[in-house]
């Protein structure tokens, strides 16, 4: 058995999927994820000069109204039944990421990094913290101070004194053989009413917010995407190519 090639691929392909059905995006993630894992397994048995670099992808999208429940989540954190889901025009999926329940919808910027951490660093904790940091840096460009709360994943406002802590970005990921999928959901112009139908991330004593609500004006989704992309690339030292 041969060792894995030492040369790392730090190029990431940026793919904007627009407004896309959750299941369709999930299927696409699974396809890219499975292909990358399969290549890593194949590389183990190849001579070094025949090994191929594993790819990295950054998928950006928005979803129609949907609730997703992670592997460690509780069904009771969904506060509506099937009939009520139809009434509010939403769907519901149990999925294979970590974390509890969350909401996705129009006006929320979702990022799915399908990357091989062997190309960057093999540390899931660092990976999550850098995704959070990219959002924190992006918010600072809009004059919004954000940060972390100990013991809670995601990006928060009023994270220091916590008189009115508000979550503006949720994270939930899956990884296998250091290949990642799922990612982050950043509330930009999100309809926050939909969060009333769940216990967001299983946390019932803290609120959610959006960039629009904090600034009291609608924000360009394209502008936020470009700023967030720039910050992710900087933190991960990625080279970007656009599909």
WOFEN-V198350 format. One record per pair of residues at least 12 apart in sequence whose C-alpha atoms are under 8 Angstrom apart, sorted by the first residue. I is the first residue (numbers start at 0). GAP is how many residues later the second one is. D is the distance in whole Angstrom. If there is no record, write none. Layout:
BEGIN
<<I;GAP;D> <I;GAP;D>>
END
This chain:
BEGIN
<<0;43;6> <0;44;5> <0;45;8> <1;42;6> <1;43;6> <1;44;6> <1;45;6> <1;46;7> <2;41;6> <2;45;7> <3;39;7> <3;40;6> <3;44;7> <3;47;8> <4;43;6> <4;46;7> <6;46;8> <7;45;7> <7;110;7> <7;111;5> <7;112;7> <8;44;6> <8;45;7> <8;46;7> <8;47;8> <8;110;6> <9;46;8> <9;109;6> <9;110;7> <9;227;7> <9;228;5> <9;229;6> <10;44;8> <10;45;7> <10;227;6> <10;228;4> <10;229;6> <10;230;7> <11;43;7> <11;44;5> <11;45;5> <11;46;7> <11;103;8> <11;226;6> <11;227;6> <11;228;5> <11;229;6> <12;42;8> <12;43;6> <12;44;5> <12;45;6> <12;227;6> <12;228;5> <12;229;6> <12;230;6> <13;43;6> <13;44;5> <13;45;6> <13;46;8> <13;226;7> <13;227;6> <13;228;5> <13;229;6> <14;42;7> <14;43;6> <14;44;5> <14;45;6> <14;227;6> <14;228;5> <15;43;6> <15;44;5> <15;45;6> <15;227;8> <16;42;7> <16;43;6> <16;44;5> <16;45;8> <17;42;7> <17;43;5> <17;44;6> <18;42;6> <18;43;5> <18;44;5> <18;45;7> <18;87;7> <19;41;7> <19;42;6> <19;43;5> <19;44;7> <20;42;6> <20;43;6> <21;41;6> <21;42;7> <21;44;7> <28;83;8> <28;85;7> <28;152;7> <28;153;8> <29;151;8> <31;82;7> <32;81;6> <32;146;7> <32;147;7> <32;148;7> <35;18;6> <35;19;7> <35;80;8> <35;143;7> <36;139;8> <36;140;7> <36;142;7> <38;13;8> <38;15;7> <39;14;7> <53;62;7> <53;65;8> <54;60;7> <54;61;7> <55;57;8> <55;58;6> <55;59;4> <55;60;6> <56;56;6> <56;57;5> <56;58;6> <57;53;7> <57;54;6> <57;55;4> <57;56;6> <57;57;8> <58;52;6> <58;53;5> <58;54;6> <58;55;8> <59;49;7> <59;50;6> <59;51;5> <59;52;7> <59;165;8> <60;48;6> <60;49;5> <60;50;7> <61;42;8> <61;43;6> <61;44;6> <61;45;7> <61;46;6> <61;47;6> <61;48;6> <62;41;6> <62;42;5> <62;43;6> <62;45;8> <63;26;7> <63;40;7> <63;41;5> <63;42;6> <64;24;7> <64;25;5> <64;26;7> <64;38;7> <64;39;6> <64;40;4> <64;41;7> <65;24;5> <65;25;5> <65;26;6> <65;27;8> <65;37;6> <65;38;5> <65;39;6> <66;23;7> <66;24;6> <66;25;5> <66;26;6> <66;34;7> <66;35;6> <66;36;5> <66;37;6> <67;24;6> <67;25;5> <67;26;6> <67;27;7> <67;33;6> <67;34;6> <67;35;6> <67;36;8> <68;23;8> <68;24;6> <68;25;5> <68;26;6> <68;30;8> <68;31;5> <68;32;4> <68;33;7> <69;24;6> <69;25;5> <69;26;6> <69;27;5> <69;28;5> <69;29;5> <69;30;5> <69;31;6> <69;102;8> <70;23;8> <70;24;7> <70;25;6> <70;26;6> <70;27;6> <70;28;7> <70;29;7> <71;26;6> <71;27;6> <71;28;6> <72;26;6> <72;27;4> <72;28;6> <72;128;8> <72;129;7> <73;26;7> <73;27;8> <73;128;8> <76;24;7> <76;121;5> <76;122;5> <76;123;8> <76;125;6> <77;23;7> <77;119;6> <77;120;5> <77;121;7> <78;118;5> <78;119;5> <78;120;7> <79;117;6> <79;118;8> <95;78;7> <96;75;6> <96;76;5> <96;77;5> <96;85;7> <97;74;5> <97;75;6> <97;76;6> <98;72;8> <98;73;6> <98;74;8> <98;102;7> <99;100;8> <99;101;5> <99;102;6> <100;97;7> <100;98;7> <100;99;6> <100;100;5> <100;101;7> <101;68;8> <101;93;8> <101;96;7> <101;98;5> <101;99;6> <102;91;7> <102;92;7> <102;97;8> <103;81;7> <104;85;7> <104;86;8> <105;83;8> <105;84;6> <105;85;8> <106;80;7> <106;81;6> <106;82;4> <106;83;4> <106;84;7> <106;114;7> <107;77;7> <107;78;6> <107;79;5> <107;80;5> <107;81;6> <107;82;5> <108;76;6> <108;77;5> <108;78;6> <108;79;7> <108;112;7> <108;116;7> <109;73;8> <109;74;6> <109;75;4> <109;76;6> <110;71;8> <110;72;6> <110;73;5> <110;74;7> <111;69;6> <111;70;5> <111;71;5> <111;72;7> <112;67;7> <112;68;6> <112;69;7> <112;70;6> <113;65;7> <113;66;5> <113;67;5> <113;68;8> <114;64;6> <114;65;5> <114;66;7> <115;62;6> <115;63;4> <115;64;7> <116;61;5> <116;62;6> <116;63;7> <117;60;6> <117;61;8> <119;116;7> <121;56;7> <127;43;8> <129;102;8> <129;105;7> <129;106;8> <130;53;8> <130;101;7> <131;22;6> <131;23;6> <132;14;8> <133;94;6> <133;97;5> <133;98;5> <133;101;7> <134;20;7> <134;34;8> <134;51;8> <134;93;6> <134;96;8> <135;19;7> <136;91;8> <136;94;7> <137;86;7> <137;89;6> <137;90;6> <137;93;7> <138;72;8> <143;70;8> <144;12;7> <145;12;7> <145;13;7> <146;12;6> <152;17;7> <152;18;7> <153;13;7> <153;14;8> <153;15;6> <153;16;5> <153;17;5> <154;12;6> <154;13;6> <154;14;5> <154;15;7> <155;12;6> <155;13;7> <163;42;7> <163;43;8> <164;41;6> <164;42;7> <165;40;6> <165;41;5> <165;42;5> <165;43;6> <166;39;8> <166;40;6> <166;41;5> <166;42;6> <167;18;6> <167;19;6> <167;40;6> <167;41;5> <167;42;6> <167;43;7> <168;15;7> <168;16;5> <168;17;4> <168;18;6> <169;14;6> <169;15;5> <169;16;7> <169;31;8> <170;12;6> <170;13;4> <170;14;6> <171;12;6> <185;24;8> <186;22;7> <186;23;5> <186;24;6> <187;22;5> <187;23;5> <187;24;6> <187;31;7> <187;33;7> <187;36;8> <188;21;6> <188;22;7> <188;23;5> <188;24;8> <188;29;6> <188;30;7> <188;32;8> <189;20;6> <189;22;8> <191;16;7> <191;17;7> <191;18;8> <194;13;8>>
END
